Amino acid sequence: MQDFRADLHCHSTFSDGSKTPKEIVLQAKRNGLSGLSITDHDTIDAYETAFSIAADHSLDLIPGVEFSAEHRGHSVHILGYSFSTKSLFIQQLCQKHFQRRIRRYKAILELLARESMPISEQELTEQYPSHTNIGRPHIALVMVKKGYVKSLEEAFFRFLAEGKSCYVKGESFSVEETIRVIHEGGGLAIIAHPHLMKRRDILKDLLDMNFDGIEGYYANFGIEENKRWIDIGKKKKWIITGGSDSHGNIKPQITLGCSWVGESTFHILKQHLMRHGKDSLP
């Protein structure tokens, strides 16, 4: 009998992934996964169809989201799981992020025009009609398509990365506020990919906050690289989650299911969902 494996971190066309929720579900089945959570950036719109699609293909699905936040001027990503997708708290924060992203990408387009790389808002939205939250990766891909740069990496390195001429910081929400909203929505708040954090002082602050867990298994990181975060999670008696952070063709080196959790961890999240967010289920 095949072991139970669940990928709790991936992105669809509703944020910055290249695959639709249905394509992700089918890929998950092909890759031998039993459970899944689609954690789009700052939106839960994928779940309007994802639950029924997953049920049709006998894949266990838990609602998830990856919220962008900020702490002392530094970006922090927070995963939310097992919340009610009908929660007004969650929906309102998603809507605030949606408006924030619109203002940000418009400001980026203005800067690109000054660099003689015009992209109209219509070009951008027509290129990605199903993407709820348009961000820098979408802009970078249009830059490649129009011949302004040769690759997504070049777009960021020369123009879109922090400190470059077309970078726009945008508004932000605090980590504390984001945790509160996830909890108000009945969910669990998890520190996303601590592997990528550069500042120890920021991490120290996060570990003292009211999180429920930490992402210990991440992307293509190996056992030794994951161990630090798994040990921290165990010491804190937190839930230790894991996932690939797959974006489809946007990051082809990251395969759906390359990082995962077993049945016991998935069961914890599923039980929480049944207690606090079961009105989400079809």
Legacy VTK file of the C-alpha trace (Angstrom):
# vtk DataFile Version 3.0
C-alpha trace
ASCII
DATASET POLYDATA
POINTS 282 float
0.000 0.000 0.000
1.360 3.394 -0.963
2.271 5.758 1.869
0.115 8.823 2.414
1.817 12.015 1.226
0.377 15.539 1.195
1.861 18.686 -0.361
0.689 21.666 1.693
2.227 24.489 -0.350
1.581 25.206 -4.036
0.249 27.976 -6.263
-2.318 28.057 -9.033
-3.269 30.497 -11.794
-5.245 32.405 -9.182
-1.917 33.860 -7.984
1.458 33.291 -9.612
1.338 29.640 -10.647
1.006 28.392 -14.217
-1.505 25.587 -13.564
-5.218 25.787 -12.877
-6.618 24.101 -9.756
-7.799 21.182 -11.893
-4.360 20.794 -13.465
-2.770 20.835 -10.003
-5.158 18.142 -8.754
-4.431 15.944 -11.760
-0.687 16.492 -11.324
-0.973 15.628 -7.644
-2.648 12.336 -8.508
0.001 11.530 -11.118
2.713 12.268 -8.566
1.209 9.885 -6.038
-0.126 12.448 -3.556
-3.090 11.686 -1.305
-3.572 15.168 0.158
-3.112 18.762 -0.959
-3.497 22.393 -0.028
-3.445 25.149 -2.658
-1.864 28.175 -0.972
-2.211 31.019 -3.440
-0.748 34.385 -2.517
-3.311 36.538 -0.711
-6.378 34.887 -2.284
-8.623 31.874 -1.718
-10.492 32.154 -5.034
-9.175 28.761 -6.194
-11.486 27.117 -3.663
-14.614 28.178 -5.531
-13.957 25.128 -7.738
-11.072 23.255 -6.087
-13.091 21.295 -3.524
-15.406 19.731 -6.091
-12.502 19.013 -8.471
-10.516 17.310 -5.693
-13.549 15.268 -4.641
-14.101 14.120 -8.240
-10.527 12.783 -8.295
-10.471 11.339 -4.738
-7.854 13.792 -3.467
-8.153 15.088 0.103
-8.012 18.905 0.085
-7.516 21.376 2.934
-8.079 25.121 2.410
-4.893 27.156 2.478
-3.494 30.581 1.677
-0.109 32.330 1.774
-0.470 35.848 3.111
2.163 38.532 2.578
3.077 40.469 5.717
5.831 42.665 7.063
7.774 42.864 10.302
10.148 45.738 11.044
10.435 46.525 7.363
11.098 42.942 6.258
8.842 40.703 4.202
7.341 37.700 5.994
5.077 35.083 4.436
2.459 33.360 6.547
0.603 30.189 5.619
-2.965 29.792 6.823
-4.677 26.396 6.930
-7.987 24.782 7.866
-9.942 28.051 8.029
-13.466 28.633 6.809
-13.374 29.886 3.236
-16.671 31.610 4.060
-15.081 33.653 6.843
-15.572 37.379 6.326
-12.293 38.000 8.171
-10.341 35.961 5.628
-12.283 37.317 2.660
-11.816 40.932 3.729
-8.050 40.545 4.142
-7.881 38.940 0.691
-9.783 41.883 -0.752
-7.425 44.363 0.915
-4.481 42.530 -0.639
-6.219 42.523 -4.018
-6.544 46.323 -3.959
-2.967 46.662 -2.678
-1.640 44.587 -5.567
-3.541 46.647 -8.148
-2.029 49.870 -6.818
1.415 48.278 -6.770
1.431 46.875 -10.294
0.117 50.150 -11.711
3.028 51.963 -10.048
5.483 49.399 -11.483
4.044 49.851 -14.991
4.574 53.603 -14.697
8.239 53.064 -13.806
8.721 50.594 -16.670
7.269 53.144 -19.104
9.896 55.655 -17.941
12.529 53.024 -18.761
11.109 52.794 -22.319
9.475 49.423 -21.606
5.760 50.240 -21.858
3.229 47.616 -20.775
-0.392 48.644 -20.628
-2.692 47.520 -17.846
-4.911 45.951 -20.512
-1.995 43.912 -21.875
-1.266 42.612 -18.414
-4.813 41.674 -17.450
-5.583 40.133 -20.846
-2.452 38.012 -20.604
-3.583 36.664 -17.230
-7.408 36.753 -17.192
-7.757 34.030 -14.542
-5.097 35.383 -12.167
-6.737 37.050 -9.185
-3.596 38.654 -7.808
-1.229 39.994 -10.444
2.301 40.647 -9.225
5.898 41.038 -10.330
6.263 37.538 -11.854
3.378 38.285 -14.228
4.940 41.606 -15.227
8.316 39.920 -15.716
6.830 37.329 -18.060
5.210 40.042 -20.187
8.589 41.808 -20.304
10.079 38.592 -21.709
7.239 38.211 -24.208
7.725 41.776 -25.468
11.469 41.300 -25.814
12.478 43.803 -23.153
14.491 41.123 -21.344
15.547 37.581 -22.183
14.355 35.860 -19.021
12.306 36.254 -15.876
15.568 36.233 -13.895
16.913 39.151 -15.926
13.702 41.118 -15.394
14.101 40.849 -11.645
17.881 41.274 -11.544
17.852 44.443 -13.652
14.520 46.066 -12.892
12.005 44.446 -10.505
13.993 43.219 -7.499
14.193 45.286 -4.336
16.493 48.247 -4.870
16.202 48.199 -8.665
14.805 51.064 -10.750
11.285 49.658 -11.202
10.795 48.150 -7.756
7.778 49.361 -5.790
7.497 48.347 -2.145
3.758 48.752 -1.808
1.634 48.764 1.324
1.909 46.097 3.972
0.093 44.331 6.783
1.714 43.354 10.046
2.468 39.783 11.019
0.389 40.190 14.175
-2.639 41.411 12.221
-2.338 38.555 9.734
-2.124 35.913 12.482
-5.165 37.458 14.160
-7.231 37.330 10.964
-6.297 33.688 10.300
-7.329 32.785 13.845
-10.549 34.785 13.561
-11.302 32.779 10.422
-10.907 29.586 12.410
-7.546 28.728 10.883
-3.997 27.857 11.856
-1.109 30.287 11.250
2.217 28.840 10.096
5.612 30.477 9.457
6.313 29.888 5.747
9.734 28.766 4.452
11.928 29.951 7.349
14.781 28.456 5.290
14.745 31.652 3.210
14.960 34.121 6.098
18.231 36.045 6.264
17.714 38.003 9.481
18.058 36.102 12.739
16.537 38.944 14.726
13.383 38.843 12.590
13.160 35.086 12.993
13.613 35.413 16.754
10.689 37.841 16.898
8.512 35.482 14.847
9.262 32.547 17.122
7.888 34.560 20.041
4.604 35.287 18.247
1.301 33.429 18.388
1.943 31.012 15.536
0.580 27.477 15.466
3.365 25.940 13.428
6.348 26.224 11.136
7.059 24.914 7.635
9.799 22.391 8.276
9.879 20.498 4.975
10.309 22.843 2.032
10.894 22.675 -1.721
14.132 20.900 -2.706
15.898 21.449 0.610
17.511 18.315 2.012
17.301 16.587 5.374
20.068 18.602 7.022
18.666 21.935 5.796
15.185 21.012 7.043
16.360 19.640 10.384
16.909 23.032 12.025
13.304 24.068 11.434
11.881 20.679 12.368
13.804 20.798 15.658
12.503 24.305 16.373
8.951 23.155 15.663
9.303 20.191 18.001
10.766 22.369 20.754
7.893 24.830 20.406
5.381 21.932 20.254
4.100 23.414 17.009
2.622 21.726 13.959
5.408 21.027 11.455
4.089 21.415 7.927
5.714 20.925 4.553
5.249 21.494 0.866
6.927 22.072 -2.449
5.982 25.712 -3.092
5.344 24.558 -6.664
4.508 27.263 -9.206
4.245 24.962 -12.218
6.194 26.160 -15.243
7.129 29.393 -13.452
9.588 27.389 -11.322
10.044 24.147 -13.270
12.825 22.973 -10.962
10.286 22.648 -8.119
8.087 19.581 -8.598
4.693 19.228 -6.934
5.169 16.778 -4.078
8.960 17.140 -3.776
8.326 18.109 -0.129
5.393 16.726 1.802
3.948 15.673 5.158
2.588 12.330 6.233
-0.883 11.279 7.275
-0.507 12.184 10.963
0.205 15.875 10.222
-2.475 16.039 7.556
-4.929 14.479 10.030
-4.246 17.273 12.555
-5.102 19.898 9.928
-8.147 17.981 8.723
-9.495 17.552 12.257
-9.058 21.270 12.880
-10.943 21.992 9.670
-13.819 19.753 10.721
-14.078 21.621 14.012
-13.629 25.186 12.769
-14.141 25.402 9.020
-16.308 22.525 7.867
-18.809 24.980 6.345
-16.174 25.357 3.602
-16.652 21.794 2.433
-19.081 20.962 -0.402
LINES 1 283
282 0 1 2 3 4 5 6 7 8 9 10 11 12 13 14 15 16 17 18 19 20 21 22 23 24 25 26 27 28 29 30 31 32 33 34 35 36 37 38 39 40 41 42 43 44 45 46 47 48 49 50 51 52 53 54 55 56 57 58 59 60 61 62 63 64 65 66 67 68 69 70 71 72 73 74 75 76 77 78 79 80 81 82 83 84 85 86 87 88 89 90 91 92 93 94 95 96 97 98 99 100 101 102 103 104 105 106 107 108 109 110 111 112 113 114 115 116 117 118 119 120 121 122 123 124 125 126 127 128 129 130 131 132 133 134 135 136 137 138 139 140 141 142 143 144 145 146 147 148 149 150 151 152 153 154 155 156 157 158 159 160 161 162 163 164 165 166 167 168 169 170 171 172 173 174 175 176 177 178 179 180 181 182 183 184 185 186 187 188 189 190 191 192 193 194 195 196 197 198 199 200 201 202 203 204 205 206 207 208 209 210 211 212 213 214 215 216 217 218 219 220 221 222 223 224 225 226 227 228 229 230 231 232 233 234 235 236 237 238 239 240 241 242 243 244 245 246 247 248 249 250 251 252 253 254 255 256 257 258 259 260 261 262 263 264 265 266 267 268 269 270 271 272 273 274 275 276 277 278 279 280 281
